[in-house]
Amino acid sequence: MNPLLVLGLIALALAVLAYTKQIYPHRIAVVLGLFPAVISVGLILGPQWTPWVIGFDAALLGLLLADLVTVPPRKWFDAQRELGRIASLQKPHPVKLTIGNRSRRPMQIWVRDDVPEGCHANPEEFGLRLPPRSRSSVHYELEALRRGAFQMEAVYLRVKSRLGFWRRYLSFPAENALNVYPDMRQLREYSLLARTDRLSLVGMRRVRRIGQDNEFERLRDYTLDDNYKHIDWRSTARRGKLTVKDFQVNQSQRVLFLVDCGRMMTNTAQGISLLDHALNAMLMLSYVALNKGDSVGLLCFADEIQRFVPPQGGMNQMNQLLHASFDRFPHLVESRYDQAFLYLNSRCRKRSLVILITNVIDEVNSHQVGSYLIRLVGRHLPLGVLLRDHSMFDAASVQPGDDRSLFQAAAANEIIAWRRGVLADMERQGVLALDVFPEQMTAPLVNRYLEIKARHLL
């Protein structure tokens, strides 16, 4: 028989197995399959070796076919997945996989989940040995590297034949929806620290109020920053420790975020985009403002208006902000600041704290940002949050070692000086400005809001 024809038939048989049964030869079987080719060299020595070669080939083929019969069928297994539907960006999300062995013999299996693109599983694969008629559960942590709605459709198993010459890949339907939102755990951490008066641990400072509102809010322990005139002496005597009165600040004010989703926000910092950092900070400040009785709104824009949430009060507004922001992504388009501010003027006529979160990298977009924010002065209180680029600031601070690094440092310092000039020009014309690194934005932004409230600027 023609050797090429034999090889073709074997390849066809393996292809049919792979396509119909998802059965593939293991590396051991491939290595054994090379032995007949090596032994066939003996035919050069003389025809008397032909029976031995044919016998060896037949024995090897019979061994592989016999082991092929022992590959476990699909009906011997089942798989299920359990996970929460809502996850936070770059935060571990627990997932539970339950695998069942319905057969009467122990099974060695390998388990891998259907991890969506943009997510990472730790660990990625499990090796299990299941006793007969038993079930076992494994746990892993899923970390999402981007926001959005994901669909997990199957759990994948890999099993082997008795001698290990064959591997079979099985998939079991397990449909689960996973919505990845901006970092929400920071809200719980803030609530806990606020109740225990430890907000300084996350960079938020107590701001001394200028003037005083008259509506009593609560009693709390005295701190060094408090005015001694606010000490409640009766409560102090009863509790045995200095106690002061807290008064409510002005409420029912408006905070409106304008979040740029264009090309300025496509850079990354600490593995996520500038837009992700902006949304995390936006949600944190929204939570603080809603707790203080203010109304919060959101406007996402790029080359067009993408999403608008009208300013409203109450903690139910957090759900609206979460659903409006979790599937927003930066696009490589030029942002239309004119459309965004025109939309703002038509939808928000009451005086508000307007917080624009964006970036400036050239004179064109810096002129647009500055001019539109300056136009809001008087009617609203504008606050421009400009995000820094790590690569530029690192290049400016490095010690030059050659001509190339010297020129890079000089260019970076020139850009930084220009940037500071843009900020100074906006502040001279009544625009509040904040220049921060993306991952360090949350605490300074909340502090600036508390300062605005304390100074009654809004």
Protein Blocks (a to p, Z undefined) as FASTA:
>chain_A
ZZklmmmmmmmmmmmmmmmnopacdfklmmmmmmmmmmmmmmmnomklmmmmmmmmmmmm
mmmmmmmmmpccfklpccdddddfbdcehiacddddddddfbfbdcdddddddddehiac
ddfbdcddddehiadddddddddfbecddddfbdcdddddfkopaccddddddddddddd
ddfklmmmmmmmmmnopmkmnopacdddedjdfbdfbdcdddfkbcfklpcfklmmmnop
acdddddddehiacdddddfbfklmpceehiafklmmmmmmmmmmmmmmmnopacddddd
ffbcfbdcdddedjklmmmmmmmmmmgccddddddfklmmmmmmmmmmbccddddddddf
bfklmmmmmmmmmmmgojaccdddddddfklmmmmmpccfbfklmmmmmmmmmmmmmmmm
mmmmmmmnopacddddfklmmmmmmmmmmmmmmnomZZ
